[in-house]
C-alpha cells in the first residue's frame, strides 16, 4: 500500500510541476503584451500607414518578424487593399504591397 501511495504522490508532484511550467511559459508568450515595449503607439503606426497608402486602415496587428517588432496594417484605398509594415521602433514604413488575398488570415478565407 505504501508503494502505491509513493507512486501516487510522485505522479501528483510531476503533474503540478508540469502545469506550473506550462503556465509560466504561456504567460511569457503573449505577443499582445509585448506592445507595451513599443516606442511607437499603434495609433501613430496606423496614421503613418494610412498616409502612405492614402486610405483608411481596416486592421492592424503588432507582430514579431525578421525585421523585429512591426505593425502590420491593412489599408483600404479606393478599391485596392495594401499591407503596410511599420517599424515599431522608428515609425517608418518598412514595406508596402498591394494585397490580392490574405490566405493566412481566417477572416479572408473563402469557402
Secondary structure, DSSP 4 states (H G I P E B T S, - for coil): -HHHHHHHHHHHHHHHHHHHHHHHHHHHT-HHHHGGG-SS-HHHHHHHHHHHHTSEEEEEEEEEETTEEEEEEEEEETTEEEEEEEETTT--EEEEEE-S--SSSGGG---
